[in-house]
Structures are given as C-alpha cells and as structure tokens.
Amino acid sequence: MNVDLSTLRSVAASIDDPIERARLMLRVIDEQQEIVVEAGRLRRAAIMEARGAGWTQDEIARALGVSPGRVSQMGKERGGPPE
C-alpha cells in the first residue's frame, strides 16, 4: 500500500476493528521498510559511481548538501549493490 499520510490516516480511521487496523499498519511498515532499504542501496551505488567517475568526496558532499563525513558514511552503509 503506497499512500500519503492523509490517505493512510483516513484508511486507518475507517477500520473499526483494532486488530485489522494493526495488521494493515504492519503491512504498510513492512512495505515502506523495503523501500527505505532499496533507496539506501541505490544511493550507495550512485555515490560509488560518482567516485568511480572521478568525483571527490568533498564534491559529492557539496552536490548533495551534506558533510564529507556523511558521504563516507553513506558509502559504507550495509547492503549490497542494487539488484
């Protein structure tokens, strides 16, 4: 279920049974977590690609609006390359 917060709240409010509401929220959380993990992998791959193309850590940091330390951290985060 890929929805915005307003829709999520509306759908949740329409479910009278608290257990069914909780089950739905579990599914939503699971799906969103998968998106977060994949986005992190894709970000890491993009940073690695930029590094391979000759960008320095400082240049990447400036382009992304983060610190060089954060670029280093993002490049080392767990997770393999995107599938």
KAQUIKA-V265497 format. One record per pair of residues at least 4 apart in sequence whose ideal C-beta (glycine too) atoms are under 8 Angstrom apart, sorted by sequence separation. I is the first residue (numbers start at 1). GAP is how many residues later the second one is. If there is no record, write none. Layout:
i=I gap=GAP
i=I gap=GAP
This chain:
i=3 gap=4
i=4 gap=4
i=5 gap=4
i=6 gap=4
i=7 gap=4
i=8 gap=4
i=9 gap=4
i=10 gap=4
i=11 gap=4
i=16 gap=4
i=17 gap=4
i=18 gap=4
i=19 gap=4
i=20 gap=4
i=21 gap=4
i=22 gap=4
i=23 gap=4
i=24 gap=4
i=25 gap=4
i=26 gap=4
i=27 gap=4
i=28 gap=4
i=29 gap=4
i=30 gap=4
i=31 gap=4
i=32 gap=4
i=33 gap=4
i=34 gap=4
i=35 gap=4
i=36 gap=4
i=37 gap=4
i=38 gap=4
i=39 gap=4
i=40 gap=4
i=41 gap=4
i=42 gap=4
i=43 gap=4
i=44 gap=4
i=45 gap=4
i=46 gap=4
i=47 gap=4
i=48 gap=4
i=49 gap=4
i=51 gap=4
i=55 gap=4
i=56 gap=4
i=57 gap=4
i=58 gap=4
i=59 gap=4
i=60 gap=4
i=66 gap=4
i=67 gap=4
i=68 gap=4
i=69 gap=4
i=70 gap=4
i=71 gap=4
i=72 gap=4
i=73 gap=4
i=3 gap=5
i=15 gap=5
i=50 gap=5
i=55 gap=5
i=61 gap=5
i=66 gap=5
i=15 gap=6
i=51 gap=6
i=61 gap=6
i=1 gap=7
i=61 gap=7
i=64 gap=7
i=3 gap=8
i=55 gap=8
i=60 gap=8
i=66 gap=8
i=12 gap=9
i=15 gap=9
i=51 gap=9
i=61 gap=9
i=1 gap=10
i=50 gap=10
i=58 gap=10
i=61 gap=10
i=57 gap=11
i=60 gap=11
i=12 gap=12
i=11 gap=13
i=12 gap=13
i=47 gap=13
i=57 gap=14
i=57 gap=15
i=8 gap=20
i=1 gap=23
i=47 gap=24
i=51 gap=24
i=3 gap=25
i=1 gap=26
i=1 gap=27
i=47 gap=27
i=48 gap=27
i=47 gap=28
i=2 gap=29
i=1 gap=30
i=44 gap=30
i=43 gap=31
i=44 gap=31
i=44 gap=33
i=48 gap=33
i=40 gap=34
i=44 gap=35
i=45 gap=36
i=40 gap=37
i=44 gap=37
i=45 gap=37
i=41 gap=38
i=40 gap=39
i=41 gap=39
i=41 gap=40
i=42 gap=40
i=41 gap=41
i=37 gap=42
i=38 gap=44
